[in-house]
């Protein structure tokens, strides 16, 4: 039996951005649903964080979720299993109130999506798999006991395990120890947005780009074979983030094909700008000939921002968390830099919620 795996889909991400909703829909329209139909995959396990915001979801995102995702699973009669992630639950200390219970309803009562608030062992084909949702306070003791005593050879969940890369260059130093999963042949998890593994524990990473941390980071979804235990990744070539390194000594921008930047967020780094008119016309083309979501121009020659922060840190043009992390790395302080990063990361996430 082959099972499609999704995780960290984050419907409603970036403050319910219509641009990201459209981009995510392309993944489902052009890649995911055609693939599972063509390959006759009848089962889906979602590893958590179906939606983005714990507290609420707007009507447009909820409608899009129903039409583009859940109704299509229903129409295709896909056996769907959803492991709750931390973004799916309203409270931080319990999974009992969650978005999936409110958003997913049955149309005829015959097909019910399986939603897991607590660790549960489910047999797929002949393979029992332990499904572990977000380990919050009220199920922590029970979850750790079940994990330590489970007879299943495979575990899937929304887990926080020490030592894995959360996003490029940033490793998680808190959470569960790897050795509590030593009884399992394979552990597959959502939560961290960068794909990584140590040969036994596999973080799938997101299916598509959500922040600038995902730039130049391979994306895709996975298919798990219950017979061979193989985990196959199906690449997603779609990108919403693009970078341009402008150098008119090497490139004629009057003739450059700009179609790849349509419906994207662009960071343009000025390397060499010797022809002002060409530069202005190129920027105008980006604004008028395609549907550009946003362009951010980083011109090193015009950078004159405070001596207390190195210019190379500022000019990387990364997202907020990466910028703050890089800033912490170069400031003069006796504080534990990793603890400071973790604190800033926590504050940032709470602010978004």
VEXDREN-2710 file (C-alpha; in Angstrom, 1 decimal):
% VEXDREN-2710
k/r/px/py/pz
1/UNK/0.0/0.0/0.0
2/UNK/1.2/3.5/-0.8
3/UNK/0.2/6.4/1.4
4/UNK/0.5/10.1/0.4
5/UNK/2.0/12.3/3.1
6/UNK/1.4/16.0/3.5
7/UNK/2.5/18.2/6.4
8/UNK/2.6/21.9/7.4
9/UNK/0.3/23.0/4.6
10/UNK/-0.5/26.1/6.5
11/UNK/-3.7/27.2/4.8
12/UNK/-4.0/30.9/5.5
13/UNK/-0.3/31.6/5.8
14/UNK/1.2/35.1/5.6
15/UNK/-1.9/36.7/7.1
16/UNK/-4.3/35.1/4.8
17/UNK/-2.4/36.3/1.8
18/UNK/-4.3/35.8/-1.5
19/UNK/-1.0/35.5/-3.3
20/UNK/0.1/32.6/-1.2
21/UNK/-3.4/31.0/-1.4
22/UNK/-3.1/31.1/-5.2
23/UNK/0.5/29.7/-5.1
24/UNK/-0.6/26.9/-2.8
25/UNK/-3.6/26.1/-5.0
26/UNK/-1.2/25.6/-7.9
27/UNK/0.6/22.8/-5.9
28/UNK/-2.7/21.0/-5.4
29/UNK/-4.0/21.6/-9.0
30/UNK/-0.9/20.9/-10.9
31/UNK/1.0/18.4/-8.8
32/UNK/-0.6/16.7/-5.8
33/UNK/-4.0/15.7/-6.9
34/UNK/-3.0/14.8/-10.5
35/UNK/-0.2/12.6/-9.0
36/UNK/-2.3/10.6/-6.5
37/UNK/-5.0/10.1/-9.2
38/UNK/-2.5/8.9/-11.8
39/UNK/-0.8/6.6/-9.3
40/UNK/-4.1/5.4/-7.8
41/UNK/-3.1/6.4/-4.2
42/UNK/-6.1/6.0/-2.0
43/UNK/-4.7/6.9/1.4
44/UNK/-3.5/10.2/2.9
45/UNK/-1.8/11.0/6.2
46/UNK/-1.4/14.6/7.1
47/UNK/1.4/15.2/9.7
48/UNK/-0.1/18.3/11.2
49/UNK/-0.4/22.1/10.8
50/UNK/-3.1/21.9/8.2
51/UNK/-3.9/25.6/8.8
52/UNK/-1.7/28.5/9.8
53/UNK/-3.3/30.4/12.6
54/UNK/-4.4/28.8/15.9
55/UNK/-7.0/31.4/16.9
56/UNK/-9.0/31.9/13.7
57/UNK/-9.3/31.5/10.0
58/UNK/-11.1/33.9/7.6
59/UNK/-14.0/32.9/5.4
60/UNK/-12.2/33.1/2.1
61/UNK/-9.4/30.8/3.3
62/UNK/-11.9/28.4/4.9
63/UNK/-13.9/28.3/1.6
64/UNK/-10.7/27.7/-0.4
65/UNK/-9.7/24.9/2.0
66/UNK/-13.0/23.2/1.5
67/UNK/-13.1/23.6/-2.3
68/UNK/-9.5/23.0/-3.2
69/UNK/-8.5/20.5/-0.6
70/UNK/-11.1/18.7/1.5
71/UNK/-13.9/18.4/-1.0
72/UNK/-11.5/17.0/-3.6
73/UNK/-10.3/14.4/-1.1
74/UNK/-14.0/13.5/-0.4
75/UNK/-14.9/13.3/-4.1
76/UNK/-11.9/11.1/-4.8
77/UNK/-12.8/8.9/-1.8
78/UNK/-9.4/9.3/-0.3
79/UNK/-9.0/7.6/3.1
80/UNK/-7.8/10.7/5.0
81/UNK/-6.0/10.7/8.4
82/UNK/-5.1/14.0/10.1
83/UNK/-2.6/14.2/12.9
84/UNK/-3.1/17.5/14.7
85/UNK/-0.2/20.0/14.8
86/UNK/0.3/22.9/17.1
87/UNK/-1.1/25.4/14.6
88/UNK/-4.3/23.4/14.4
89/UNK/-5.2/23.7/18.0
90/UNK/-6.8/26.7/19.8
91/UNK/-5.3/26.1/23.2
92/UNK/-1.6/25.5/23.9
93/UNK/-2.2/22.9/26.6
94/UNK/-4.8/20.7/24.9
95/UNK/-5.7/19.4/21.4
96/UNK/-9.4/19.1/22.2
97/UNK/-10.5/22.3/20.5
98/UNK/-9.1/22.3/17.0
99/UNK/-9.6/23.7/13.5
100/UNK/-10.2/20.3/11.9
101/UNK/-13.2/19.5/13.9
102/UNK/-14.7/22.8/12.9
103/UNK/-13.7/22.9/9.2
104/UNK/-14.2/19.3/8.2
105/UNK/-17.7/17.9/8.1
106/UNK/-19.1/14.9/6.3
107/UNK/-21.5/15.3/3.4
108/UNK/-23.2/11.9/3.6
109/UNK/-21.9/10.4/6.8
110/UNK/-20.2/7.6/5.0
111/UNK/-16.7/9.0/4.7
112/UNK/-15.3/10.4/7.9
113/UNK/-11.8/11.9/8.1
114/UNK/-9.8/10.5/11.0
115/UNK/-8.6/13.2/13.3
116/UNK/-6.1/12.3/16.0
117/UNK/-5.9/14.3/19.2
118/UNK/-4.0/11.6/21.1
119/UNK/-1.5/9.0/20.0
120/UNK/-3.2/6.2/18.2
121/UNK/-1.9/3.1/16.4
122/UNK/-3.6/2.5/13.0
123/UNK/-2.9/-0.4/10.7
124/UNK/-2.4/0.4/7.0
125/UNK/-2.4/-2.7/4.9
126/UNK/-0.4/-5.0/7.2
127/UNK/1.7/-2.3/8.8
128/UNK/0.7/-0.8/12.2
129/UNK/1.8/2.9/12.4
130/UNK/1.8/4.9/15.6
131/UNK/0.3/8.4/14.9
132/UNK/1.4/11.0/17.4
133/UNK/-0.2/14.5/17.3
134/UNK/1.3/17.6/18.9
135/UNK/2.4/16.7/22.4
136/UNK/0.8/19.3/24.6
137/UNK/0.6/19.4/28.4
138/UNK/-2.5/17.3/28.9
139/UNK/-1.3/14.3/26.8
140/UNK/2.5/14.6/27.4
141/UNK/2.8/11.8/30.0
142/UNK/0.4/9.5/28.0
143/UNK/2.2/10.2/24.8
144/UNK/5.7/9.5/26.1
145/UNK/4.4/6.2/27.7
146/UNK/2.8/5.1/24.4
147/UNK/5.9/5.9/22.4
148/UNK/8.2/4.0/24.9
149/UNK/5.9/0.9/24.8
150/UNK/4.6/0.9/21.2
151/UNK/5.0/-2.3/19.2
152/UNK/4.6/-0.4/15.9
153/UNK/7.7/-0.3/13.7
154/UNK/6.9/3.0/12.2
155/UNK/5.9/6.3/13.9
156/UNK/4.5/9.4/12.2
157/UNK/3.7/12.6/14.0
158/UNK/4.1/16.3/14.6
159/UNK/7.2/16.1/16.7
160/UNK/9.9/18.4/18.2
161/UNK/13.1/16.4/18.3
162/UNK/16.5/17.8/19.3
163/UNK/19.3/18.2/16.8
164/UNK/17.3/18.7/13.6
165/UNK/17.5/21.7/11.2
166/UNK/14.3/23.8/11.5
167/UNK/15.3/26.0/8.6
168/UNK/18.6/26.7/6.8
169/UNK/21.4/27.0/9.4
170/UNK/19.1/26.9/12.4
171/UNK/19.1/23.7/14.5
172/UNK/16.6/22.9/17.2
173/UNK/18.2/22.4/20.6
174/UNK/15.0/21.7/22.7
175/UNK/12.3/19.0/22.8
176/UNK/12.5/15.3/22.7
177/UNK/15.6/13.2/22.7
178/UNK/16.3/11.1/19.7
179/UNK/16.8/7.9/21.7
180/UNK/13.1/7.7/22.9
181/UNK/12.3/6.7/19.3
182/UNK/15.0/4.0/19.1
183/UNK/12.4/1.2/19.1
184/UNK/11.1/2.4/15.7
185/UNK/12.5/1.4/12.4
186/UNK/11.4/4.8/10.9
187/UNK/10.0/8.0/12.3
188/UNK/8.4/10.5/9.9
189/UNK/7.4/14.0/11.1
190/UNK/6.1/17.3/10.2
191/UNK/6.7/20.6/12.2
192/UNK/10.2/21.7/10.9
193/UNK/9.9/23.3/7.5
194/UNK/13.3/22.1/6.2
195/UNK/13.7/18.5/5.0
196/UNK/16.3/16.6/7.0
197/UNK/17.0/13.2/8.4
198/UNK/19.5/11.1/10.3
199/UNK/18.7/7.8/8.6
200/UNK/15.9/6.9/11.1
201/UNK/14.1/10.1/11.9
202/UNK/12.8/12.0/8.8
203/UNK/11.5/15.5/8.8
204/UNK/9.6/16.0/5.6
205/UNK/9.9/19.8/5.2
206/UNK/7.1/21.9/3.7
207/UNK/5.5/21.1/0.3
208/UNK/6.0/24.6/-0.9
209/UNK/7.7/27.9/0.0
210/UNK/6.1/29.9/2.8
211/UNK/8.9/32.3/3.9
212/UNK/12.2/33.5/2.5
213/UNK/13.8/30.8/4.6
214/UNK/12.5/28.4/2.0
215/UNK/14.3/30.1/-0.9
216/UNK/16.6/27.7/-2.8
217/UNK/15.4/24.9/-0.5
218/UNK/14.0/21.9/-2.4
219/UNK/10.3/21.3/-1.7
220/UNK/7.8/18.5/-2.4
221/UNK/5.5/15.9/-0.9
222/UNK/6.1/12.3/0.0
223/UNK/4.8/8.9/-0.6
224/UNK/5.3/6.1/1.9
225/UNK/5.2/2.4/0.8
226/UNK/4.0/0.2/3.7
227/UNK/5.5/-2.9/2.1
228/UNK/9.0/-1.7/1.4
229/UNK/9.0/1.1/4.1
230/UNK/10.5/3.4/1.5
231/UNK/9.8/7.1/1.6
232/UNK/9.8/8.7/-1.8
233/UNK/9.8/12.5/-2.4
234/UNK/7.9/14.0/-5.2
235/UNK/9.6/17.3/-6.1
236/UNK/7.6/20.6/-6.3
237/UNK/9.3/22.9/-8.9
238/UNK/6.9/25.8/-8.2
239/UNK/8.5/28.9/-6.5
240/UNK/7.0/32.1/-5.3
241/UNK/10.4/33.6/-4.2
242/UNK/13.0/34.7/-6.7
243/UNK/16.3/36.5/-6.6
244/UNK/17.9/38.6/-9.3
245/UNK/21.6/39.6/-9.2
246/UNK/21.6/42.6/-11.4
247/UNK/24.8/43.1/-13.4
248/UNK/24.5/45.0/-16.6
249/UNK/28.2/44.3/-17.5
250/UNK/27.2/40.7/-18.0
251/UNK/23.5/40.8/-19.0
252/UNK/21.5/42.8/-21.5
253/UNK/18.3/43.4/-19.5
254/UNK/16.5/44.8/-22.5
255/UNK/16.2/41.3/-23.9
256/UNK/16.0/39.3/-20.7
257/UNK/13.0/37.0/-20.5
258/UNK/11.2/38.0/-17.3
259/UNK/8.2/35.5/-17.5
260/UNK/9.7/33.4/-14.6
261/UNK/9.1/36.3/-12.2
262/UNK/5.4/36.5/-12.9
263/UNK/3.4/36.1/-9.6
264/UNK/6.4/36.1/-7.4
265/UNK/8.2/38.0/-4.7
266/UNK/11.5/39.3/-6.0
267/UNK/14.7/40.5/-4.3
268/UNK/16.9/42.3/-6.7
269/UNK/20.6/42.6/-5.6
270/UNK/22.4/45.3/-7.5
271/UNK/25.9/44.0/-8.3
272/UNK/26.8/46.3/-11.2
273/UNK/24.6/49.2/-12.4
274/UNK/26.6/51.1/-15.0
275/UNK/23.7/51.9/-17.3
276/UNK/21.0/53.9/-15.3
277/UNK/18.5/54.0/-18.2
278/UNK/18.7/50.2/-18.7
279/UNK/18.2/49.6/-15.0
280/UNK/15.1/51.9/-14.9
281/UNK/13.6/50.3/-17.9
282/UNK/14.2/46.8/-16.5
283/UNK/12.4/47.8/-13.2
284/UNK/9.6/49.3/-15.3
285/UNK/9.3/46.0/-17.3
286/UNK/9.0/44.0/-14.0
287/UNK/6.1/46.3/-12.9
288/UNK/4.2/46.5/-16.2
289/UNK/4.8/43.4/-18.3
290/UNK/4.1/40.8/-15.6
291/UNK/2.0/40.4/-12.4
292/UNK/4.8/41.0/-9.8
293/UNK/3.7/40.6/-6.2
294/UNK/6.6/42.6/-4.8
295/UNK/10.1/43.7/-5.5
296/UNK/12.7/44.6/-3.0
297/UNK/15.8/46.3/-4.4
298/UNK/19.1/45.9/-2.4
299/UNK/21.7/48.2/-3.7
300/UNK/25.0/47.8/-1.8
301/UNK/26.4/51.1/-3.1
302/UNK/23.6/53.0/-1.4
303/UNK/23.8/51.1/1.9
304/UNK/24.7/53.5/4.7
305/UNK/23.0/51.9/7.7
306/UNK/24.4/52.1/11.2
307/UNK/27.9/50.9/12.1
308/UNK/26.6/48.8/14.9
309/UNK/25.2/46.2/12.5
310/UNK/27.5/44.8/9.8
311/UNK/26.3/45.7/6.3
312/UNK/26.7/42.2/5.0
313/UNK/24.1/41.1/7.6
314/UNK/21.6/43.8/6.5
315/UNK/22.2/43.3/2.8
316/UNK/21.4/39.6/2.8
317/UNK/17.8/40.7/2.5
318/UNK/16.4/37.7/4.3
319/UNK/13.2/37.3/6.3
320/UNK/12.8/38.7/9.8
321/UNK/13.8/35.6/11.8
322/UNK/16.9/35.0/9.7
323/UNK/17.9/38.7/9.9
324/UNK/17.5/38.7/13.7
325/UNK/19.4/35.4/14.0
326/UNK/22.3/36.8/11.9
327/UNK/22.2/40.0/14.0
328/UNK/22.5/38.1/17.3
329/UNK/25.5/36.2/15.9
330/UNK/27.5/39.3/15.3
331/UNK/26.6/41.5/18.3
332/UNK/29.0/41.7/21.3
333/UNK/27.3/40.0/24.2
334/UNK/28.1/37.6/27.0
335/UNK/24.6/36.1/26.8
336/UNK/23.9/32.6/25.4
337/UNK/23.3/33.3/21.7
338/UNK/21.2/30.2/21.2
339/UNK/18.9/31.0/24.2
340/UNK/18.6/34.5/22.9
341/UNK/17.6/33.2/19.4
342/UNK/15.1/30.9/20.9
343/UNK/13.5/33.7/23.0
344/UNK/13.3/36.0/19.9
345/UNK/11.8/33.1/17.9
346/UNK/9.2/32.5/20.5
347/UNK/8.2/36.2/20.7
348/UNK/8.0/36.4/17.0
349/UNK/5.7/33.4/16.7
350/UNK/3.5/34.6/19.5
351/UNK/3.2/38.0/17.8
352/UNK/2.1/36.3/14.6
353/UNK/-0.6/34.4/16.5
END
